[in-house]
Amino acid sequence: MGSGRYHSDDRFPRRRSFCSQTPEQPAKIPPVNPFEAELDRRLSGLHQEGLYRQLRRINSAQSPHLQTAESTLLNFASNDYLGLANHPALKLAAIHAVESFGAGSGASRLLCGSLAPFHQLEESLASFKGTEAALTFSSGYTAALGSITAIAGKNDILILDKLVHACIVDAARLSGARLRIFAHNDPADLEHKLQWAQQQQARTASTRILVITESVFSMDGDTAPLREIIALKDKYGAWLMVDEAHATGLYGERRRGLAEELGVSEGIELQMGTLGKSLGAGGGFVCGSRRLVDFLVNRARSFIFSTAPVPAAAAAATEAIAIVQSGQGADLRRRLFERIAQFRSDLGLSKPVYPGAILPLIVGDETKALAAAHRLREAGFLAPAIRYPSVARGAARLRITLTAGHTATEVGQLCAALRTLGLDGYSQP
Ligand SMILES: *Cc1c(COP(=O)(O)O)cnc(C)c1O
């Protein structure tokens, strides 16, 4: 007690260290009833398969350096690619929004929560992406859920790339539409699925076909052949939705995303993304025509039936968009791609056409991937073992991400640690 002032050690009391032991052991409290016993059984199953996940508390801001109760870790796990999450200008924008608009939004946007910061954000987003309009959601996950289920119903057909994000898979299932999966980044297989869909359409004229892919894939870091996909969806009269979650801010002359880089934005009916990765804040968005946005305001249930996000998040994202479009955004991107080139050349990795900030090292076995991540953590580096269901069984990997916030020295330290630990020989997808 005493002075009444907190010391950092009091606020974050040192817990029993779990760092030196295998981190995957569950706390063994005997189950007290059948429900707890069943959960216990299921959790044990996850442990045995190397699929158990747990939260690790971080006592500092999101940045290249993370403070845990035990140590400081060099963070190679974040999607904060441009290093904006802890940027002073975003923090200041959030503070000003709190002062002017309060902490909470009070209600759904349609009731009385459509505060000015959301409208400013949507105007900025539309102008940034070069679309007529934009609509924001509380997350990228709910943006996918709301927009896909609004567009497609049980008479319709959804055709998804095999590796699309879980939010797209969940939305597709929830929509009740018939689903077809095309082989990853394979236009020939997409065409097969489109041919099938066209036959279905011949029977039921009201059937609509929506193709959905990512531009940069979240766990493999590779890029979709958007030009070929657009040519095909046009040929078969389908519509296209592209999730630019990992490309926004990183590609294209104006850093709009991979669609801009390839010059194909006009060919995409729905462009979605998140405000929580390169844009350093939180929330999700869909960009497209004014009619699309009007329709989603009326039909996207995750938008309608959910309290608006906090205004601070919208203000921070608006500031991030301004930074991304400025000379500072160009500098941050240049710095990020210098680090990516450094990492690839240090580890002798080949250079793809569109190198990205997601650098997976495929380990395969789940337990081995966990052990590799554990050894890296012991050496002071955070890079997660990505396992099923984030990726296929037997395709577990270390997912390393680089950001503009990393120094060349830090990337060099990571490469040296990967070599020392014998983790540099794993292949890329
Ligand atoms: C992270 C991610 C999302 C979800 O966005 P959130 O804002 O984190 O909910 C959607 N799609 C892809 C490809 C993602 O990687």
The ligand as an SDF file (V2000), in Angstrom:
LIG
                    3D

 15 15  0  0  0  0  0  0  0  0999 V2000
   -7.5910  -10.7040  -40.0820 C   0  0  0  0  0  0  0  0  0  0  0  0
   -8.3780  -11.0400  -41.2840 C   0  0  0  0  0  0  0  0  0  0  0  0
   -9.7520  -10.7640  -41.3390 C   0  0  0  0  0  0  0  0  0  0  0  0
  -10.5200  -10.2810  -40.1530 C   0  0  0  0  0  0  0  0  0  0  0  0
  -10.2790   -8.9560  -39.8620 O   0  0  0  0  0  0  0  0  0  0  0  0
  -10.4250   -8.4780  -38.3550 P   0  0  0  0  0  0  0  0  0  0  0  0
  -10.5390   -7.0160  -38.4530 O   0  0  0  0  0  0  0  0  0  0  0  0
   -9.1970   -8.9500  -37.6490 O   0  0  0  0  0  0  0  0  0  0  0  0
  -11.6560   -9.1360  -37.8020 O   0  0  0  0  0  0  0  0  0  0  0  0
  -10.4080  -10.9990  -42.5180 C   0  0  0  0  0  0  0  0  0  0  0  0
   -9.7790  -11.5130  -43.5820 N   0  0  0  0  0  0  0  0  0  0  0  0
   -8.4770  -11.8250  -43.5480 C   0  0  0  0  0  0  0  0  0  0  0  0
   -7.8220  -12.3840  -44.7630 C   0  0  0  0  0  0  0  0  0  0  0  0
   -7.7420  -11.6110  -42.3990 C   0  0  0  0  0  0  0  0  0  0  0  0
   -6.4550  -11.9490  -42.3550 O   0  0  0  0  0  0  0  0  0  0  0  0
  1  2  1  0
  2  3  1  0
  2 14  2  0
  3  4  1  0
  3 10  2  0
  4  5  1  0
  5  6  1  0
  6  7  2  0
  6  8  1  0
  6  9  1  0
 10 11  1  0
 11 12  2  0
 12 13  1  0
 12 14  1  0
 14 15  1  0
M  END
$$$$
